[in-house]
Amino acid sequence: MKKAAKPTPARGPQRPAAGPPLGCFFAPRSLAVIGASEQPGSVGRACAHQSLLLVDPSTLEAVPDGEPGELLVASPHMVRGYWNAPEETARCFVTVQGRLWYRSGDVLRRDGEGWFFFQDRSVDVIKHKGYRVAASKVDNV
């Protein structure tokens, strides 16, 4: 039996030998430190200000490296919920290992070196210009 993976810890600031500081971004299917070397097929590694955890979506138990799991994201700078939307907040924000995490809805796997690989999307929602739209609504148009 494989040992469950621990959250990917935030790393310290990363800078190239010369030039501007590296930035990083996160969006569904894109997670990378700009300017860093890449792993083929990977969506990147955790950025300095984020912790990432892959869990079984039904139990919220951490999955071992190499196994697919829903991506949870935590950061000291993230929101704590949705304004006037307690049901959506309860669905999208969970406490795991004593910490508040955002459920991304993305299914990824992590290799032993900390690289993440996109596998699937666990919810049928498309984010467009800040709005969440069910893909089935787009299909019906």
Disulfide bonds with the S-S distance in Angstrom:
Cys24-Cys47 2.38
